[in-house]
Amino acid sequence: MINKIGKRAFAIVFSVSLLGLGACSSAPDQEDIQRVPNKSAQALYEDAKQTLDSGLYARAIELLSAIDSRYPFGPLSKQVQMDLVYAHYQAGNTEQALATIDRFIRLNPNHKDLDYMYYMRGLVNIKADKNAFQEYFGVDRADRDANRTRVAFTDLSTLLKRFPNSVYAPEAKKRLVWLLNKMARYELKVAEYYYEREAYLAAANRGKYVVEHYSQSSYLDQALEIMEKSYEKLGLPELSAHAKETREANKRK
């Protein structure tokens, strides 16, 4: 009987403790709500815009998110979502930015500012691929997986294909050149990794991939060189000679 009473008492105390923890965990949400004044959508947006222009991105996100939540179908809703993307991007919240962009594109497939959203999607994926600490100290990260880079390349390519006359097109073209070189450099790093470990066929195939897919990059010559060396190691003199001839022909152009 004592054991049963003890267990029951413990269960009651434990339940009360959980309720207390739940109340504590909900406090920040209530506090966030109270931090946003009860104003009209226009008044809140003016506050948010001023905050955003001042570079106070965390506070701007609070205000814009409140508008988005309170007035989801108002006349400012689309602009609020676009500003939210920019605020999340500047704050480094890449996943939130991508979620907002994808929702906007899905719900507004014909919006006049869709080019901006594809442009920002490319920028967000570029930022997501970066490691601020390692870049600050100059660590070479070309050996990292290039998936985000490829997605960013697709985003900006889509922008140029669908909106060739967009005001963002010139900047997108510049970034595409940079992304192309980055992807080629990644493949070349992998090729060099295989070559150093005497996996010559894999090295040659990686070099060939650069030649076939990134011929406009600045790493074409290095890709052909690693193909030449790898084929030589594999005892394939004709393929090695062809890679060498292609290198020399490119240099004469």
C-alpha positions as CSV (number, residue, x, y, z in Angstrom):
1,M,0.0,0.0,0.0
2,I,2.8,2.4,0.9
3,N,4.5,1.7,-2.4
4,K,1.3,2.4,-4.4
5,I,0.8,5.7,-2.5
6,G,4.4,6.6,-3.1
7,K,4.2,5.9,-6.8
8,R,0.9,7.9,-7.1
9,A,2.4,10.9,-5.2
10,F,5.5,10.8,-7.5
11,A,3.2,10.7,-10.6
12,I,1.3,13.8,-9.3
13,V,4.4,15.7,-8.6
14,F,6.0,14.8,-11.9
15,S,2.8,15.9,-13.8
16,V,2.8,19.2,-12.0
17,S,6.4,19.7,-12.9
18,L,5.7,19.0,-16.6
19,L,2.9,21.6,-16.5
20,G,5.3,24.1,-15.0
21,L,7.9,23.4,-17.7
22,G,5.2,23.8,-20.3
23,A,4.2,27.1,-19.0
24,C,7.8,28.3,-19.0
25,S,8.4,27.1,-22.5
26,S,5.3,28.9,-23.8
27,A,6.4,32.2,-22.1
28,P,8.7,33.3,-24.9
29,D,6.0,32.9,-27.5
30,Q,3.6,35.1,-25.5
31,E,6.5,37.5,-25.0
32,D,7.1,37.7,-28.7
33,I,3.4,38.4,-29.3
34,Q,3.5,41.2,-26.8
35,R,6.7,42.6,-28.4
36,V,4.7,43.4,-31.6
37,P,2.2,46.3,-30.9
38,N,-1.4,46.0,-31.9
39,K,-1.4,48.3,-35.0
40,S,-2.8,48.3,-38.4
41,A,-1.0,46.3,-41.2
42,Q,0.2,49.6,-42.8
43,A,1.5,51.0,-39.5
44,L,3.3,47.8,-38.7
45,Y,4.8,47.6,-42.1
46,E,6.1,51.1,-41.9
47,D,7.8,50.1,-38.6
48,A,9.1,46.9,-40.2
49,K,10.5,48.7,-43.2
50,Q,12.3,51.3,-41.1
51,T,13.7,48.5,-39.0
52,L,14.8,46.5,-42.0
53,D,16.5,49.6,-43.6
54,S,18.4,50.1,-40.3
55,G,19.8,46.6,-40.5
56,L,18.0,45.3,-37.4
57,Y,17.1,42.1,-39.1
58,A,16.0,40.0,-36.1
59,R,13.5,42.7,-35.1
60,A,12.3,43.2,-38.7
61,I,11.6,39.5,-38.9
62,E,9.5,39.7,-35.8
63,L,7.4,42.6,-37.2
64,L,7.1,41.1,-40.7
65,S,6.2,37.7,-39.4
66,A,3.5,39.3,-37.2
67,I,2.0,41.1,-40.3
68,D,2.2,37.9,-42.3
69,S,0.4,36.0,-39.5
70,R,-2.3,38.6,-38.7
71,Y,-3.0,39.8,-42.2
72,P,-2.2,36.9,-44.6
73,F,-4.5,38.1,-47.4
74,G,-4.0,41.8,-47.0
75,P,-2.8,44.1,-49.8
76,L,0.7,44.1,-48.3
77,S,1.0,40.3,-47.9
78,K,3.2,39.7,-51.0
79,Q,5.6,42.6,-50.2
80,V,5.8,41.4,-46.6
81,Q,6.9,37.9,-47.8
82,M,9.5,39.3,-50.1
83,D,10.9,41.5,-47.3
84,L,10.9,38.5,-45.0
85,V,13.0,36.6,-47.5
86,Y,15.5,39.5,-47.6
87,A,15.5,39.8,-43.8
88,H,16.1,36.0,-43.3
89,Y,18.8,36.1,-45.9
90,Q,20.7,38.9,-44.2
91,A,20.2,37.3,-40.8
92,G,21.7,34.0,-42.1
93,N,18.4,32.1,-41.7
94,T,18.8,30.3,-44.9
95,E,16.2,27.5,-44.3
96,Q,13.5,30.0,-43.3
97,A,14.3,32.1,-46.3
98,L,14.0,29.1,-48.7
99,A,10.8,28.0,-47.1
100,T,9.3,31.5,-47.6
101,I,10.5,31.6,-51.2
102,D,9.2,28.2,-52.1
103,R,5.8,29.1,-50.5
104,F,5.7,32.3,-52.5
105,I,6.5,30.6,-55.8
106,R,4.0,27.8,-55.2
107,L,1.2,30.2,-54.4
108,N,2.0,33.0,-56.8
109,P,3.3,31.3,-60.1
110,N,2.5,34.4,-62.2
111,H,3.5,37.2,-59.8
112,K,5.3,40.2,-61.4
113,D,8.2,39.9,-58.9
114,L,8.8,36.2,-59.4
115,D,12.2,37.0,-60.9
116,Y,13.3,38.5,-57.6
117,M,12.3,35.3,-55.8
118,Y,14.4,33.1,-58.1
119,Y,17.3,35.5,-57.8
120,M,17.1,35.5,-54.0
121,R,16.7,31.7,-54.0
122,G,20.1,31.5,-55.8
123,L,21.7,33.9,-53.3
124,V,20.3,32.0,-50.3
125,N,21.6,28.7,-51.6
126,I,25.0,30.3,-52.2
127,K,25.0,31.6,-48.6
128,A,23.9,28.2,-47.3
129,D,26.9,26.7,-48.9
130,K,29.4,28.9,-47.1
131,N,31.1,28.3,-43.9
132,A,31.8,31.7,-42.4
133,F,34.4,30.5,-39.9
134,Q,36.5,28.6,-42.5
135,E,36.2,31.3,-45.2
136,Y,37.3,33.9,-42.6
137,F,40.5,32.0,-42.0
138,G,41.1,31.3,-45.7
139,V,40.5,27.5,-45.6
140,D,40.1,26.0,-49.1
141,R,36.6,24.4,-49.2
142,A,36.6,23.3,-52.8
143,D,36.5,19.7,-51.6
144,R,33.0,20.1,-50.0
145,D,29.9,18.6,-51.6
146,A,28.7,21.0,-54.3
147,N,25.0,20.2,-54.1
148,R,24.0,23.6,-52.8
149,T,26.1,25.2,-55.5
150,R,24.3,23.2,-58.2
151,V,20.9,24.2,-56.8
152,A,22.0,27.8,-56.8
153,F,23.2,27.4,-60.4
154,T,19.8,26.0,-61.3
155,D,17.9,28.8,-59.6
156,L,19.8,31.5,-61.4
157,S,19.6,29.6,-64.7
158,T,15.9,29.5,-64.3
159,L,15.8,33.2,-63.7
160,L,17.7,33.9,-67.0
161,K,15.6,31.4,-68.9
162,R,12.2,32.6,-67.7
163,F,13.0,36.3,-67.3
164,P,15.9,37.2,-69.7
165,N,15.1,40.9,-69.4
166,S,14.9,41.0,-65.6
167,V,16.8,43.7,-63.8
168,Y,18.5,40.9,-61.9
169,A,19.7,39.2,-65.1
170,P,23.1,40.9,-65.4
171,E,24.1,40.1,-61.8
172,A,22.8,36.6,-62.2
173,K,25.1,36.1,-65.2
174,K,28.1,37.1,-63.2
175,R,27.2,34.8,-60.4
176,L,26.6,31.9,-62.8
177,V,30.2,32.3,-64.1
178,W,31.5,32.1,-60.5
179,L,29.3,29.1,-59.7
180,L,30.4,27.3,-62.9
181,N,34.0,27.7,-61.9
182,K,33.2,26.5,-58.4
183,M,31.5,23.3,-59.6
184,A,34.4,22.6,-62.0
185,R,36.9,23.2,-59.3
186,Y,35.1,20.8,-57.0
187,E,35.1,18.0,-59.7
188,L,38.8,18.7,-60.3
189,K,39.6,18.4,-56.6
190,V,37.9,15.0,-56.6
191,A,39.8,14.0,-59.7
192,E,43.1,15.0,-58.0
193,Y,42.1,13.0,-54.9
194,Y,41.6,9.9,-57.0
195,Y,44.8,10.4,-58.9
196,E,46.9,10.7,-55.7
197,R,45.4,7.4,-54.6
198,E,46.2,5.7,-57.9
199,A,42.5,5.4,-58.8
200,Y,43.4,6.5,-62.3
201,L,40.2,5.5,-64.1
202,A,38.0,7.4,-61.6
203,A,40.4,10.4,-61.9
204,A,40.1,10.4,-65.7
205,N,36.3,10.2,-65.6
206,R,36.1,13.2,-63.3
207,G,38.4,15.1,-65.6
208,K,36.2,14.1,-68.5
209,Y,33.1,15.3,-66.6
210,V,34.6,18.7,-66.3
211,V,35.4,18.8,-70.0
212,E,31.9,17.7,-71.0
213,H,29.9,19.8,-68.5
214,Y,32.1,22.8,-67.6
215,S,34.0,23.5,-70.7
216,Q,33.4,27.2,-70.3
217,S,35.1,27.2,-66.9
218,S,38.7,28.3,-66.2
219,Y,39.6,24.7,-65.2
220,L,39.3,23.1,-68.6
221,D,43.1,22.9,-69.1
222,Q,43.7,21.3,-65.7
223,A,40.9,18.8,-66.4
224,L,42.5,17.8,-69.7
225,E,45.9,17.5,-68.0
226,I,44.6,15.1,-65.4
227,M,42.9,13.1,-68.1
228,E,46.2,12.9,-70.0
229,K,48.2,11.8,-67.0
230,S,45.5,9.3,-65.9
231,Y,45.2,7.6,-69.3
232,E,49.0,7.4,-69.5
233,K,49.0,5.6,-66.1
234,L,46.3,3.3,-67.4
235,G,48.3,2.3,-70.4
236,L,46.0,4.0,-72.8
237,P,48.4,6.1,-75.0
238,E,45.8,7.1,-77.7
239,L,43.4,8.6,-75.2
240,S,46.3,10.3,-73.4
241,A,47.6,11.7,-76.7
242,H,44.1,13.0,-77.6
243,A,43.8,14.8,-74.3
244,K,47.2,16.4,-74.8
245,E,46.3,17.5,-78.3
246,T,43.1,19.0,-77.1
247,R,45.0,20.9,-74.4
248,E,47.4,22.3,-77.0
249,A,44.7,23.2,-79.4
250,N,42.8,25.2,-76.7
251,K,46.0,27.1,-75.8
252,R,46.3,28.2,-79.4
253,K,42.8,29.7,-79.5
